[in-house]
C-alpha cells in the first residue's frame, strides 16, 4: 500500500511539475503581436504642400531610385537609345518603344500587345509616365523595381525573348554602345552587360515625369487653367458620388495598391504573385495622361473613357455578379452632362512637356519606331483650351469678407474669394453643392432673427453638400441636409475646424474630414447617416468634442487615424455609439493613440441600416464603444449605459474580415479601459454577437492582443476574468496562452 501511495505521489508531483513548467513556458512566451509600423509608413494625415494656394497640391512620394543605380546624364542617354533599339529582342524587331510608344503616352494603342513569340500577351501594356514614383511594376506588381521590370520584359520568352549572352555579344560588337556603356558605368567593353543595360533603361524611364498638367497649374493657384466643365468634373472626381479619389489620389493619381474592380476575366491578377491577395486584384494605374492611352483596363477591354465611366457607374464587377469587388466600387448615378464633365477633367491630367523625341537612328542601325498620330491628342487640346489672355494668376490682395448677395448662389461668392477670405452666407435655403479650392478660407452662416442658420439642401438628388481641400479651412453655422453621399467633406487639408453644424440625412457621412491633419470637429449635431454621423478617417491629430450624434449606423467613427481625442459627446440611438477602428486596404496603416473620455454613450440600439456592401454593415447593433484592431487607446470616465450588446467591446480585425485580405496589423494592443460608469449593457445582444457564442456584457473582449487591460471592478465582462493594469507581464501571458489554448480546444 505504501508503495502505491509513493507512486501516486510521484505521479502527482510529476503532473504538478509539468503544469508549473507549462506555466513558466507560458509566462516567458511572448504574445503574438502585430509588426511594428515605422512612423514614415503610417500614411495617416495630410500630404498637402505648404504654403498652398488651393490645398490641392500634394507632396510627391519618394522616388524609387535604388542606391546602386543613381541617375546620371550618361545613363539616361544610353538608356534612351536602348529603349528605342530593337537589338534587345531575340529577333531584332521589337524595342521597348514598340509596346511603350511615346506618342501613345508610352502604351501601344492595342488591347494587348504581341510579343517576340508571336503570342498575344495576356494584359494591356501600361503607360510609363511617372514610374519613378511606383513601388511595384506590372499589373500584378511582380517586379519590385524598374530594373526588375526591364529585365523581365527583355528576357521573357513571350515579350522580347532575348538571350542575355547573345544580346551582350551584339552590343559589344557596336563601338558606339561600348563607348556609351563605358561612359555610364566604366570598365570598357566589360561594362556592356544585361544588368547595366537594364539599369540604363530604368534611369531613362525615371525621367518620364508628368507634373505640369492643367490640373497642376490649377492646384498651384492658376484658376484659369481649368475650364468650367473641368472644374465640375474635378468636383465629381473627388466627391462621394464617384469616389474616384479613394484610389486615384493626387499627385500621382494612383495609390499603388491592388484592387478587385471586377472586369470579367479568368486572370488571377495579384493572386498569381501573392497567394493571400484577393482573386482578380490588379494594380491601380495612374490617371496621368490617361486620355492618350486607350484602350483601358488590365485586358484592354474598354475602348474609351466613356466606357470606363459607364463600367464604374454600373458598379464594376457587381453588375456581372461578382461578390468580392472592392468596397469603393459601389456604382453611381450621373447624368450625361456629369459624365462628360468627369471625362473633361481626366483630359486635364495631360502633360507631355518632357516627352522625349524618337531618335532618328540607333547605334545598331536597326529600324526605329516611327511617330504615330494619336487622335486623342487633338481632343485633349480642345478640352484644355482656356482663355489665356493676360496674367492668369490672381494678383495678391489683403484678405477680405465677401457676402453672398440676395439670389446669388454660395458658389458664386466662393469663386470670387482668394486665400485668407471669409464668405458670409445669410439665412436662406440653398440647393447647391459648394466646392472650396482655397487655403486659409472661412465659410460662415449668418442666422436670421429667430436664430436659424442658413440651409444647404440637396433635395435628395445631389451628392455632397460641401467639398473643401484647402489648408486652414473653417466652416460654421449651417444646416446641411438631404444629400446622397456626404454632408461636409474635407480632404487632404492641414488645419480643419468644423463647428456649429446640424447635418441630417446626407447619405454615407455627415461630417467627413479625411486624409487631413489637425482636425477639430465640435458643437455639431449629426443625424440619420447610413454610415457615420461624424467621421474622421486616415487623419492625424484629431479632436471630436461636444457633439451630438443619433439615428446613425455609427455615431462617431475615427478610422485609421494617428492620435485623436473624443470627449464631451453624446451618442444615442445609433447602431454603435463610438467606433475606433483600423480597416484594411487603405492608405493609412495605423490606428493609434486615441483617447475616449467624458462622453455619454447610451441606448445605441438602432437597427443597422447600412447598405450591405459597405463596412458599416458589419458593425453589431447595440454597442456603445467598439475598438476594432486599434492600438494604444484609452477609454475612461465615460458613462456607457443601456446598450443591448455591449458597453465597450475590444476585437481583432479578423472578426469581421478575411485574414487573407488584411494588409494591416489586425490585433488590438495596449488598450486601457478604466474608470467608466457602465450600467445596463448587454441585456439583449445582437444576433451577430450571439451567433459568435458571446453573451452580452458591459465589456466584451475576444482575448486577442498584448497589453489590453480593464480596470472596471463590478462591471459584467466576457470573459468573466480580464487582466488589469496591475497584472505583471508573466501573469498576463499565462492567462492569455491558457485562454487561447482553451478556445482552440473548444473549436
Secondary structure in CASP SS format (residue, H / E / C, confidence):
PFRMAT SS
TARGET T0000
AUTHOR 0000-0000-0000
METHOD secondary structure of the structure
MODEL  1
X C 1.00
X H 1.00
X H 1.00
X H 1.00
X H 1.00
X H 1.00
X H 1.00
X H 1.00
X H 1.00
X H 1.00
X H 1.00
X H 1.00
X H 1.00
X H 1.00
X H 1.00
X H 1.00
X H 1.00
X H 1.00
X H 1.00
X H 1.00
X H 1.00
X H 1.00
X H 1.00
X H 1.00
X H 1.00
X H 1.00
X H 1.00
X H 1.00
X C 1.00
X C 1.00
X C 1.00
X C 1.00
X C 1.00
X C 1.00
X C 1.00
X C 1.00
X C 1.00
X C 1.00
X H 1.00
X H 1.00
X H 1.00
X C 1.00
X C 1.00
X C 1.00
X C 1.00
X C 1.00
X C 1.00
X E 1.00
X C 1.00
X C 1.00
X C 1.00
X C 1.00
X C 1.00
X C 1.00
X C 1.00
X C 1.00
X C 1.00
X E 1.00
X C 1.00
X C 1.00
X C 1.00
X C 1.00
X C 1.00
X C 1.00
X C 1.00
X C 1.00
X C 1.00
X C 1.00
X C 1.00
X C 1.00
X C 1.00
X C 1.00
X H 1.00
X H 1.00
X H 1.00
X H 1.00
X H 1.00
X H 1.00
X H 1.00
X H 1.00
X H 1.00
X H 1.00
X H 1.00
X H 1.00
X C 1.00
X H 1.00
X H 1.00
X H 1.00
X C 1.00
X C 1.00
X C 1.00
X C 1.00
X C 1.00
X C 1.00
X C 1.00
X H 1.00
X H 1.00
X H 1.00
X H 1.00
X C 1.00
X E 1.00
X H 1.00
X H 1.00
X H 1.00
X C 1.00
X C 1.00
X E 1.00
X C 1.00
X C 1.00
X C 1.00
X C 1.00
X C 1.00
X C 1.00
X E 1.00
X C 1.00
X C 1.00
X C 1.00
X C 1.00
X C 1.00
X E 1.00
X C 1.00
X C 1.00
X C 1.00
X C 1.00
X C 1.00
X C 1.00
X C 1.00
X C 1.00
X C 1.00
X C 1.00
X H 1.00
X H 1.00
X H 1.00
X C 1.00
X C 1.00
X C 1.00
X E 1.00
X C 1.00
X C 1.00
X C 1.00
X C 1.00
X C 1.00
X E 1.00
X C 1.00
X C 1.00
X H 1.00
X H 1.00
X H 1.00
X H 1.00
X H 1.00
X H 1.00
X H 1.00
X H 1.00
X H 1.00
X H 1.00
X C 1.00
X C 1.00
X C 1.00
X C 1.00
X C 1.00
X C 1.00
X C 1.00
X C 1.00
X H 1.00
X H 1.00
X H 1.00
X H 1.00
X H 1.00
X H 1.00
X H 1.00
X H 1.00
X H 1.00
X C 1.00
X C 1.00
X H 1.00
X H 1.00
X H 1.00
X H 1.00
X H 1.00
X H 1.00
X H 1.00
X H 1.00
X H 1.00
X H 1.00
X H 1.00
X C 1.00
X C 1.00
X H 1.00
X H 1.00
X H 1.00
X H 1.00
X C 1.00
X C 1.00
X H 1.00
X H 1.00
X H 1.00
X H 1.00
X H 1.00
X H 1.00
X H 1.00
X H 1.00
X H 1.00
X H 1.00
X H 1.00
X H 1.00
X C 1.00
X C 1.00
X C 1.00
X C 1.00
X C 1.00
X C 1.00
X C 1.00
X C 1.00
X H 1.00
X H 1.00
X H 1.00
X H 1.00
X H 1.00
X H 1.00
X C 1.00
X C 1.00
X C 1.00
X C 1.00
X C 1.00
X C 1.00
X C 1.00
X C 1.00
X H 1.00
X H 1.00
X H 1.00
X H 1.00
X H 1.00
X H 1.00
X H 1.00
X H 1.00
X H 1.00
X H 1.00
X C 1.00
X C 1.00
X C 1.00
X C 1.00
X C 1.00
X C 1.00
X H 1.00
X H 1.00
X H 1.00
X C 1.00
X C 1.00
X C 1.00
X C 1.00
X C 1.00
X C 1.00
X C 1.00
X C 1.00
X C 1.00
X C 1.00
X C 1.00
X E 1.00
X E 1.00
X E 1.00
X C 1.00
X C 1.00
X C 1.00
X C 1.00
X C 1.00
X C 1.00
X C 1.00
X C 1.00
X E 1.00
X H 1.00
X H 1.00
X H 1.00
X C 1.00
X C 1.00
X C 1.00
X C 1.00
X C 1.00
X C 1.00
X C 1.00
X C 1.00
X E 1.00
X E 1.00
X E 1.00
X C 1.00
X C 1.00
X C 1.00
X C 1.00
X C 1.00
X C 1.00
X H 1.00
X H 1.00
X H 1.00
X C 1.00
X C 1.00
X C 1.00
X E 1.00
X C 1.00
X C 1.00
X C 1.00
X C 1.00
X C 1.00
X E 1.00
X C 1.00
X C 1.00
X H 1.00
X H 1.00
X H 1.00
X H 1.00
X H 1.00
X H 1.00
X H 1.00
X H 1.00
X H 1.00
X C 1.00
X C 1.00
X H 1.00
X H 1.00
X H 1.00
X H 1.00
X H 1.00
X C 1.00
X C 1.00
X C 1.00
X C 1.00
X C 1.00
X C 1.00
X C 1.00
X C 1.00
X C 1.00
X C 1.00
X C 1.00
X C 1.00
X C 1.00
X C 1.00
X C 1.00
X H 1.00
X H 1.00
X H 1.00
X H 1.00
X H 1.00
X H 1.00
X H 1.00
X H 1.00
X H 1.00
X H 1.00
X H 1.00
X H 1.00
X C 1.00
X C 1.00
X C 1.00
X C 1.00
X C 1.00
X C 1.00
X C 1.00
X C 1.00
X C 1.00
X C 1.00
X C 1.00
X C 1.00
X C 1.00
X C 1.00
X C 1.00
X C 1.00
X C 1.00
X C 1.00
X C 1.00
X C 1.00
X C 1.00
X C 1.00
X C 1.00
X C 1.00
X C 1.00
X C 1.00
X C 1.00
X H 1.00
X H 1.00
X H 1.00
X H 1.00
X H 1.00
X H 1.00
X H 1.00
X H 1.00
X H 1.00
X C 1.00
X C 1.00
X C 1.00
X C 1.00
X C 1.00
X C 1.00
X C 1.00
X C 1.00
X C 1.00
X C 1.00
X C 1.00
X C 1.00
X C 1.00
X C 1.00
X C 1.00
X C 1.00
X C 1.00
X E 1.00
X E 1.00
X E 1.00
X C 1.00
X C 1.00
X C 1.00
X C 1.00
X C 1.00
X C 1.00
X H 1.00
X H 1.00
X H 1.00
X H 1.00
X H 1.00
X H 1.00
X H 1.00
X C 1.00
X C 1.00
X C 1.00
X C 1.00
X C 1.00
X E 1.00
X E 1.00
X E 1.00
X E 1.00
X C 1.00
X C 1.00
X C 1.00
X E 1.00
X E 1.00
X C 1.00
X C 1.00
X C 1.00
X E 1.00
X E 1.00
X E 1.00
X C 1.00
X C 1.00
X C 1.00
X C 1.00
X E 1.00
X E 1.00
X E 1.00
X E 1.00
X E 1.00
X C 1.00
X C 1.00
X C 1.00
X C 1.00
X C 1.00
X C 1.00
X C 1.00
X C 1.00
X E 1.00
X E 1.00
X E 1.00
X E 1.00
X C 1.00
X C 1.00
X C 1.00
X C 1.00
X C 1.00
X C 1.00
X E 1.00
X E 1.00
X E 1.00
X E 1.00
X E 1.00
X C 1.00
X C 1.00
X C 1.00
X C 1.00
X E 1.00
X E 1.00
X E 1.00
X E 1.00
X E 1.00
X E 1.00
X E 1.00
X E 1.00
X E 1.00
X C 1.00
X C 1.00
X C 1.00
X C 1.00
X E 1.00
X E 1.00
X E 1.00
X E 1.00
X E 1.00
X E 1.00
X C 1.00
X C 1.00
X E 1.00
X E 1.00
X E 1.00
X E 1.00
X E 1.00
X E 1.00
X E 1.00
X E 1.00
X E 1.00
X E 1.00
X E 1.00
X C 1.00
X C 1.00
X C 1.00
X C 1.00
X E 1.00
X E 1.00
X E 1.00
X E 1.00
X E 1.00
X E 1.00
X C 1.00
X C 1.00
X E 1.00
X E 1.00
X E 1.00
X E 1.00
X E 1.00
X E 1.00
X C 1.00
X C 1.00
X E 1.00
X E 1.00
X E 1.00
X C 1.00
X C 1.00
X C 1.00
X C 1.00
X E 1.00
X E 1.00
X E 1.00
X E 1.00
X E 1.00
X E 1.00
X C 1.00
X C 1.00
X E 1.00
X E 1.00
X E 1.00
X E 1.00
X E 1.00
X E 1.00
X C 1.00
X C 1.00
X E 1.00
X E 1.00
X E 1.00
X C 1.00
X C 1.00
X C 1.00
X E 1.00
X E 1.00
X E 1.00
X E 1.00
X E 1.00
X E 1.00
X C 1.00
X C 1.00
X E 1.00
X E 1.00
X E 1.00
X E 1.00
X E 1.00
X E 1.00
X C 1.00
X C 1.00
X E 1.00
X E 1.00
X E 1.00
X C 1.00
X C 1.00
X C 1.00
X E 1.00
X E 1.00
X E 1.00
X E 1.00
X E 1.00
X E 1.00
X C 1.00
X C 1.00
X C 1.00
X C 1.00
X C 1.00
X C 1.00
X C 1.00
X C 1.00
X C 1.00
X C 1.00
X E 1.00
X E 1.00
X E 1.00
X E 1.00
X E 1.00
X E 1.00
X C 1.00
X C 1.00
X E 1.00
X E 1.00
X E 1.00
X C 1.00
X C 1.00
X C 1.00
X C 1.00
X C 1.00
X C 1.00
X C 1.00
X C 1.00
X C 1.00
X C 1.00
X C 1.00
X C 1.00
X H 1.00
X H 1.00
X H 1.00
X H 1.00
X C 1.00
X C 1.00
X C 1.00
X C 1.00
X E 1.00
X E 1.00
X E 1.00
X E 1.00
X E 1.00
X E 1.00
X C 1.00
X C 1.00
X E 1.00
X C 1.00
X C 1.00
X E 1.00
X E 1.00
X E 1.00
X C 1.00
X C 1.00
X E 1.00
X E 1.00
X E 1.00
X C 1.00
X C 1.00
X C 1.00
X C 1.00
X E 1.00
X E 1.00
X E 1.00
X E 1.00
X E 1.00
X E 1.00
X C 1.00
X H 1.00
X H 1.00
X H 1.00
X C 1.00
X C 1.00
X C 1.00
X H 1.00
X H 1.00
X H 1.00
X C 1.00
X C 1.00
X C 1.00
X C 1.00
X C 1.00
X C 1.00
X C 1.00
X E 1.00
X C 1.00
X C 1.00
X E 1.00
X E 1.00
X E 1.00
X C 1.00
X C 1.00
X E 1.00
X E 1.00
X E 1.00
X C 1.00
X C 1.00
X C 1.00
X C 1.00
X C 1.00
X C 1.00
X C 1.00
X H 1.00
X H 1.00
X H 1.00
X H 1.00
X C 1.00
X C 1.00
X C 1.00
X C 1.00
X C 1.00
X C 1.00
X E 1.00
X E 1.00
X E 1.00
X E 1.00
X E 1.00
X C 1.00
X C 1.00
X C 1.00
X C 1.00
X C 1.00
X C 1.00
X C 1.00
X E 1.00
X E 1.00
X E 1.00
X C 1.00
X C 1.00
X C 1.00
X C 1.00
X C 1.00
X E 1.00
X E 1.00
X C 1.00
X C 1.00
X C 1.00
X C 1.00
X C 1.00
X C 1.00
X C 1.00
X C 1.00
X C 1.00
X C 1.00
X H 1.00
X H 1.00
X H 1.00
X H 1.00
X H 1.00
X H 1.00
X H 1.00
X H 1.00
X H 1.00
X H 1.00
X H 1.00
X H 1.00
X H 1.00
X H 1.00
X H 1.00
X H 1.00
X H 1.00
X C 1.00
X C 1.00
END
